[in-house]
Amino acid sequence: MTARIFQRPKNAMQSGKALIDDWVLEFVPAEAKRPDPLMGWAGSGDTRQQVVLTFASQAEAQAYADRYGIAARILPTPPRRLKIQAYADNFR
């Protein structure tokens, strides 16, 4: 049972920065998704994909994984790059 621990990225569709401070532990899929023969929806028998745990810090998420014997890989948070421009730049 393996999992990945990461920080949520900022939602690209909104200007707010809610929930980007939380750390997320989600399990790596154990089997590939396959289409349902009747409806064509993608699904699998792996129910661990539905479990998403949030923590206040990376240390709490790592401690949880260690406590329950989950092999967790920590994904580093990418640096936030600001694109600073003035309104007048739209007309150049």
N, CA and C of each residue as an Amber inpcrd file, in Angstrom:
protein
   276
   0.8580000  -1.1690000   0.0000000   0.0000000   0.0000000   0.0000000
   0.9070000   1.2360000   0.0000000   0.8650000   1.9860000  -1.0720000
   1.6850000   3.1950000  -1.1690000   0.7850000   4.4150000  -1.2960000
   1.3170000   5.5420000  -0.8920000   0.5550000   6.7870000  -0.9350000
   1.4930000   7.9180000  -1.3140000   0.9010000   9.0470000  -1.6460000
   1.6960000  10.2500000  -1.9030000   1.1630000  11.3750000  -1.0200000
   2.0940000  12.1750000  -0.5390000   1.7730000  13.3080000   0.3230000
   2.1900000  14.5630000  -0.4170000   1.2640000  15.4990000  -0.5490000
   1.5530000  16.7250000  -1.2820000   0.6750000  17.8510000  -0.7690000
   1.0380000  19.0660000  -1.1540000   0.2300000  20.2430000  -0.8520000
  -0.6230000  20.5490000  -2.0680000  -1.8850000  20.8820000  -1.8310000
  -2.7730000  21.2020000  -2.9400000  -2.2890000  22.4490000  -3.6730000
  -2.3480000  22.4480000  -4.9930000  -2.0000000  23.6710000  -5.7220000
  -3.1660000  24.6590000  -5.6870000  -2.8710000  25.8930000  -5.9840000
  -3.9060000  26.9220000  -6.0510000  -4.8320000  26.6150000  -7.2140000
  -6.1120000  26.8100000  -7.0040000  -7.0980000  26.5830000  -8.0560000
  -6.9020000  27.6150000  -9.1630000  -6.7030000  27.1600000 -10.3670000
  -6.4370000  28.0680000 -11.4800000  -7.6820000  28.8230000 -11.9230000
  -8.8540000  28.3530000 -11.5530000 -10.0960000  28.9760000 -12.0000000
 -10.5550000  30.0980000 -11.0740000  -9.9120000  30.2530000  -9.9190000
 -10.3110000  31.2780000  -8.9680000  -9.0800000  32.0080000  -8.4590000
  -9.2900000  33.2110000  -7.9560000  -8.1620000  33.9920000  -7.4700000
  -7.8480000  33.6960000  -6.0070000  -8.7410000  33.0220000  -5.2990000
  -8.5330000  32.7390000  -3.8900000  -7.4770000  31.6770000  -3.6580000
  -6.9690000  31.6450000  -2.4380000  -5.9230000  30.6910000  -2.0870000
  -6.3850000  29.7780000  -0.9480000  -7.6680000  29.4460000  -0.9210000
  -8.1910000  28.5780000   0.1280000  -7.6700000  27.1610000  -0.0550000
  -7.4280000  26.4850000   1.0430000  -7.0210000  25.0830000   1.1140000
  -5.6280000  24.7880000   0.5650000  -4.8260000  25.7960000   0.2260000
  -3.4920000  25.4920000  -0.2970000  -2.4840000  25.2360000   0.8190000
  -2.8540000  25.5030000   2.0700000  -1.9540000  25.2440000   3.1860000
  -2.0830000  23.8150000   3.7000000  -3.1470000  23.0970000   3.3040000
  -3.3690000  21.7320000   3.7600000  -2.4590000  20.7540000   3.0220000
  -2.0670000  19.7130000   3.7070000  -1.2960000  18.6160000   3.1150000
  -2.2440000  17.4520000   2.9050000  -2.1340000  16.7970000   1.7770000
  -3.0550000  15.7400000   1.3850000  -2.3050000  14.4190000   1.2850000
  -2.9050000  13.3670000   1.8260000  -2.3930000  12.0150000   1.6670000
  -3.4210000  11.2640000   0.8400000  -3.0190000  10.8090000  -0.3440000
  -3.9130000  10.0080000  -1.1670000  -3.1670000   8.7860000  -1.6700000
  -3.8940000   7.7040000  -1.8090000  -3.2930000   6.4270000  -2.1690000
  -3.0670000   6.3340000  -3.6790000  -1.9940000   5.6660000  -4.0420000
  -1.6660000   5.4260000  -5.4410000  -2.5950000   4.3130000  -5.9370000
  -3.1540000   4.4450000  -7.1370000  -4.0640000   3.4130000  -7.6340000
  -3.3700000   2.0500000  -7.7320000  -4.0540000   1.0090000  -7.2460000
  -3.4980000  -0.3380000  -7.2680000  -3.7790000  -1.0460000  -8.5900000
  -4.8350000  -0.6250000  -9.2770000  -5.1540000  -1.2270000 -10.5670000
  -5.6610000  -0.1390000 -11.5110000  -5.5450000  -0.4150000 -12.7820000
  -5.9550000   0.5630000 -13.7930000  -7.4750000   0.6190000 -13.8960000
  -7.9840000   1.7670000 -14.2860000  -9.4200000   1.9040000 -14.5090000
  -9.7800000   1.2480000 -15.8400000 -10.9760000   0.7070000 -15.8880000
 -11.4490000   0.0720000 -17.1100000 -12.8780000   0.5290000 -17.3710000
 -13.2910000   0.5690000 -18.6270000 -14.6570000   1.0210000 -18.9210000
 -15.6980000  -0.0350000 -18.5460000 -16.8100000   0.4350000 -18.0360000
 -17.9280000  -0.4410000 -17.7260000 -18.5550000  -0.9050000 -19.0390000
 -18.8550000  -2.2090000 -19.1920000 -19.3710000  -2.6760000 -20.4750000
 -20.7480000  -2.1180000 -20.8260000 -21.5710000  -1.7860000 -19.8380000
 -22.9120000  -1.3020000 -20.1230000 -22.9450000   0.1970000 -20.3920000
 -22.3670000   0.9930000 -19.4800000 -22.4750000   2.4490000 -19.5890000
 -21.2250000   3.1090000 -20.1620000 -20.0810000   2.4380000 -20.0860000
 -18.8570000   3.0290000 -20.5880000 -18.1370000   3.9170000 -19.5940000
 -18.6410000   4.0020000 -18.3440000 -17.9850000   4.8130000 -17.3320000
 -16.6950000   4.1510000 -16.8960000 -15.7210000   4.9560000 -16.5240000
 -14.4430000   4.4140000 -16.0480000 -14.5780000   4.0570000 -14.5750000
 -14.0980000   2.8790000 -14.2240000 -14.1630000   2.4430000 -12.8360000
 -13.1660000   1.3370000 -12.5810000 -12.9950000   1.0020000 -11.3090000
 -12.1030000  -0.0920000 -10.9290000 -12.5820000  -0.6540000  -9.6040000
 -11.9870000  -1.7480000  -9.2030000 -12.3350000  -2.3740000  -7.9340000
 -11.5290000  -1.8330000  -6.7730000 -10.6420000  -0.8910000  -7.0190000
  -9.7890000  -0.3310000  -5.9800000 -10.5320000   0.7900000  -5.2600000
 -10.9410000   0.5380000  -4.0290000 -11.7020000   1.5460000  -3.2840000
 -10.8050000   2.5380000  -2.5430000  -9.4980000   2.2580000  -2.4770000
  -8.6030000   3.1890000  -1.7800000  -8.4220000   4.4920000  -2.5370000
  -8.7480000   4.5150000  -3.8280000  -8.6320000   5.7510000  -4.6000000
  -9.6110000   6.8110000  -4.1090000 -10.6590000   6.3930000  -3.4270000
 -11.6670000   7.3290000  -2.9420000 -11.2630000   8.0070000  -1.6400000
 -10.2420000   7.4900000  -0.9760000  -9.8240000   8.0130000   0.3220000
  -8.8060000   9.1280000   0.1200000  -9.1500000  10.3230000   0.6050000
  -8.2510000  11.4750000   0.5640000  -8.2390000  12.0750000   1.9650000
  -7.0860000  12.0410000   2.6150000  -6.9540000  12.5580000   3.9750000
  -6.2080000  13.8850000   3.9400000  -6.6780000  14.8560000   4.7170000
  -6.0080000  16.1570000   4.7820000  -5.4210000  16.3480000   6.1780000
  -4.2780000  17.0140000   6.2060000  -3.5550000  17.2810000   7.4520000
  -3.1060000  18.7360000   7.4500000  -2.8580000  19.2480000   8.6370000
  -2.4320000  20.6420000   8.7760000  -0.9660000  20.8400000   8.4160000
  -0.1510000  19.7790000   8.5410000   1.2740000  19.9200000   8.2470000
   1.8060000  18.6410000   7.6070000   2.9600000  18.7650000   7.0070000
   3.6120000  17.6200000   6.3790000   4.0190000  16.5920000   7.4370000
   4.4510000  17.0650000   8.5870000   4.8740000  16.1520000   9.6520000
   3.7070000  15.2980000  10.1470000   2.5130000  15.8820000  10.2400000
   1.3470000  15.1130000  10.6740000   0.9950000  14.0340000   9.6570000
   1.0670000  14.3710000   8.3870000   0.7690000  13.3920000   7.3400000
   1.7890000  12.2630000   7.3400000   3.0520000  12.5970000   7.5060000
   4.1030000  11.5790000   7.5490000   3.9630000  10.7020000   8.7880000
   3.6000000  11.3000000   9.9270000   3.4030000  10.5330000  11.1580000
   2.2380000   9.5640000  11.0050000   1.1710000   9.9810000  10.3510000
   0.0280000   9.1010000  10.1150000   0.4440000   7.9150000   9.2440000
   1.1950000   8.1960000   8.1860000   1.6450000   7.1190000   7.2960000
   2.5640000   6.1550000   8.0390000   3.4510000   6.6600000   8.8610000
   4.3450000   5.7960000   9.6290000   3.5780000   4.9560000  10.6470000
   2.5770000   5.5600000  11.2950000   1.8040000   4.8640000  12.3210000
   1.0540000   3.6610000  11.7410000   0.5400000   3.7990000  10.5230000
  -0.2540000   2.7370000   9.9210000   0.5130000   1.9290000   8.8730000
   1.8180000   2.1040000   8.7870000   2.6440000   1.2900000   7.9030000
   2.4140000   1.5540000   6.4280000   2.1140000   2.7940000   6.0820000
   1.8790000   3.1710000   4.6860000   3.1780000   3.7360000   4.1220000
   3.6370000   3.1660000   3.0320000   4.8420000   3.6820000   2.3780000
   4.4550000   4.9530000   1.6280000   4.8680000   6.0890000   2.1320000
   4.4600000   7.3680000   1.5600000   5.6280000   8.0560000   0.8770000
   5.3350000   8.6640000  -0.2660000   6.3220000   9.4660000  -0.9950000
   5.8790000  10.9190000  -0.9120000   6.7700000  11.7770000  -0.4660000
   6.4420000  13.1960000  -0.3110000   6.8260000  13.9310000  -1.5800000
   5.8570000  14.5990000  -2.1760000   6.0970000  15.3940000  -3.3710000
   6.3500000  16.8310000  -2.9420000   7.4740000  17.4160000  -3.3310000
   7.7690000  18.7870000  -2.8990000   6.8000000  19.7860000  -3.5360000
   6.5510000  20.8390000  -2.8070000   5.6760000  21.8930000  -3.3100000
   6.4250000  22.7270000  -4.3370000   5.8740000  22.8910000  -5.5340000
   6.5740000  23.7110000  -6.5240000   6.5760000  25.1790000  -6.0990000
   7.6110000  25.9230000  -6.4630000   7.6590000  27.3370000  -6.0660000
   6.5560000  28.1200000  -6.7640000   6.0220000  29.0850000  -6.0380000
   4.9780000  29.9390000  -6.6050000   5.6310000  31.0830000  -7.3570000
   5.2850000  31.2070000  -8.6150000   5.8330000  32.2830000  -9.4320000
   4.7490000  33.3130000  -9.6870000   5.0290000  34.5320000  -9.3840000
   4.0810000  35.6130000  -9.6100000   4.3780000  36.2910000 -10.9390000
   3.3550000  36.5180000 -11.7040000   3.4970000  37.2460000 -12.9540000
   2.9630000  38.6520000 -12.6970000   3.8660000  39.5500000 -12.3830000
   3.4790000  40.9140000 -12.0340000   3.4820000  41.7540000 -13.3010000
   2.3340000  42.3160000 -13.5930000   2.2410000  43.1970000 -14.7500000
   1.2110000  44.2740000 -14.4660000   1.3520000  45.3540000 -15.1450000
   0.4350000  46.4720000 -14.9900000  -0.6880000  46.3580000 -16.0110000
  -1.7840000  47.0190000 -15.7290000  -2.9200000  47.0180000 -16.6570000
  -2.5240000  47.6260000 -17.9910000  -1.6120000  48.5760000 -17.9670000
  -1.1840000  49.2420000 -19.1970000  -0.4280000  48.2840000 -20.1330000
   0.0990000  47.1890000 -19.5960000   0.8020000  46.2150000 -20.4390000
  -0.1370000  45.5340000 -21.4340000  -1.4330000  45.5670000 -21.1830000
  -2.3930000  44.9660000 -22.1180000  -2.4740000  45.7330000 -23.4340000
  -2.0250000  46.9680000 -23.4720000  -2.1770000  47.8060000 -24.6460000
  -0.8460000  48.0870000 -25.3450000   0.1730000  47.3300000 -25.0730000
   1.4640000  47.5160000 -25.7080000   1.6280000  46.6080000 -26.8810000
